[in-house]
Amino acid sequence: MKTVQLPNKFTKSLIAFPETGMGYQLVKVFLSNGKILREHKVLNSSLLILEAGEIISESEIENIELEDIPS
């Protein structure tokens, strides 16, 4: 499992939002190249889990938002 440690500015903002499940949040990750990674897990508001074959660095992350979860 590949992971990326999120910069503090994203960790601080994610801490303010509710968890999707026990210890994780489901997020959209906006990259500097315009790509959006959807439905990615972040553990403990600080560790982004990458899918197989994905390679990104923390410097490529422009923004992170919680995914809209249907009720």
C-alpha positions as CSV (number, residue, x, y, z in Angstrom):
1,M,0.0,0.0,0.0
2,K,1.5,3.3,-1.1
3,T,0.8,6.4,1.0
4,V,1.5,10.1,0.9
5,Q,1.9,12.1,4.1
6,L,-0.3,15.2,3.7
7,P,1.1,18.7,4.4
8,N,0.0,20.2,7.7
9,K,-2.4,22.7,6.0
10,F,-4.6,19.8,4.7
11,T,-4.3,17.8,7.9
12,K,-5.6,20.8,9.9
13,S,-8.6,21.3,7.6
14,L,-9.5,17.6,7.5
15,I,-9.4,17.4,11.3
16,A,-12.4,19.9,11.4
17,F,-14.5,17.5,9.2
18,P,-16.3,14.3,10.3
19,E,-14.9,10.9,9.6
20,T,-16.5,8.8,6.8
21,G,-15.8,5.7,8.8
22,M,-13.7,4.6,11.9
23,G,-10.4,6.5,11.5
24,Y,-10.7,7.6,7.9
25,Q,-12.2,10.1,5.5
26,L,-13.2,9.6,1.9
27,V,-11.9,12.6,-0.2
28,K,-11.4,14.1,-3.6
29,V,-7.8,15.2,-4.2
30,F,-7.1,18.0,-6.7
31,L,-3.7,17.9,-8.3
32,S,-1.6,20.7,-9.8
33,N,-1.9,19.0,-13.3
34,G,-5.7,19.4,-13.2
35,K,-6.4,15.7,-12.4
36,I,-8.8,14.8,-9.6
37,L,-8.4,11.7,-7.6
38,R,-11.8,10.6,-6.4
39,E,-12.9,8.4,-3.5
40,H,-9.5,8.1,-1.9
41,K,-9.1,7.3,1.8
42,V,-7.2,9.5,4.2
43,L,-6.2,7.9,7.5
44,N,-6.3,9.9,10.7
45,S,-6.7,13.2,8.6
46,S,-3.0,12.9,7.6
47,L,-2.1,9.9,5.4
48,L,-3.5,9.6,1.8
49,I,-3.8,6.1,0.5
50,L,-2.9,5.8,-3.1
51,E,-4.4,3.2,-5.5
52,A,-2.2,0.7,-7.4
53,G,-0.1,2.5,-10.0
54,E,-0.6,6.0,-8.7
55,I,2.5,8.0,-8.1
56,I,2.1,11.5,-6.7
57,S,4.1,13.7,-4.2
58,E,2.7,15.9,-1.6
59,S,3.8,19.0,-3.6
60,E,1.4,18.1,-6.4
61,I,-1.7,18.3,-4.1
62,E,-3.5,21.6,-4.6
63,N,-6.6,20.9,-2.6
64,I,-8.6,18.2,-0.7
65,E,-12.3,18.0,-0.2
66,L,-14.5,15.5,1.5
67,E,-16.5,13.3,-1.0
68,D,-20.2,13.7,-1.0
69,I,-21.6,10.6,0.6
70,P,-25.2,9.7,-0.3
71,S,-27.4,9.4,2.8
